[in-house]
Amino acid sequence: MCGCYELKAKARTLNRQFPQLHLEQGEMPHAGEMHPADPVLMIVASGNGHSGRKARWGLVGSFLDKEPHSPPISLHGEGLACKPFYSKILRRNRCLIPATAFHEWQTLVGGKQKMRISHPAGEVLMFAGIFDHHPLAGTTCAILTTAADETVSRIHDRMPLILDRDEGRFWLNDHADFPEAEFEAILQTPSRHALTVEAIIEEAPSPQLSLAFT
């Protein structure tokens, strides 16, 4: 997936989706677009409910001695449960990362076009994610990806793993043994979300602004 996604929802919208969340508007990220290393919002299990927490986008595993130059912002979901170190994070530190859209670059004749991919009714998408706590980097996270569905595959072969409400609750549940079979089944199931793709047309700067900064 492209290194950019959008979150332009109100806290009350997320609270309706997760009645036990009780998120305040002041806890929402200030920027509408999220980029690598930005503080992003994640939803985690908390007691008998859910809570919103901030994490830096770009996973730094607690097993690392020092922070890598470019921490991964996304990880392939397939086979993650079998990978050393990351499998431990998958089993204990799962989160949902809300978004109103994500972006990909489509290759066209003469260049590339930034595309916005979202729910057609504007509903919030919930990405499956994992997070970890590093003594130097703090709390960081990454988004899990899966094979692109029919809509997104026209642009890119990967996409975020989008979970519906029941899958989201399953993802956040505290499982005594991580249910690998159920997780693999979710990865193999095409997204149930009908997605809309639209081109983002960047406005050219006005001549006055161009002159002002020359």
Buried (B, 14 or more C-beta within 10 A) or exposed (E): BBBBBBBBBEBEBBBEBBEEBBBEEEBBBEEEEBEBBBBBBBBBBBEEEBBBBBBBBBBBBBEBEEBEEEBBBBBBBBEBBEEEEBBBBBBEBBBBBBBBBBBBBBEEEEEEBBBBBBBEEEEBBBBBBBBBEBEEBBBBBBBBBBBBBEBBEEBBEBBBBBBBEEBBBBBBEEEEEBBBEEBBEBBEEEBEBEBBBEEEEEEEEEEEEEEEEE
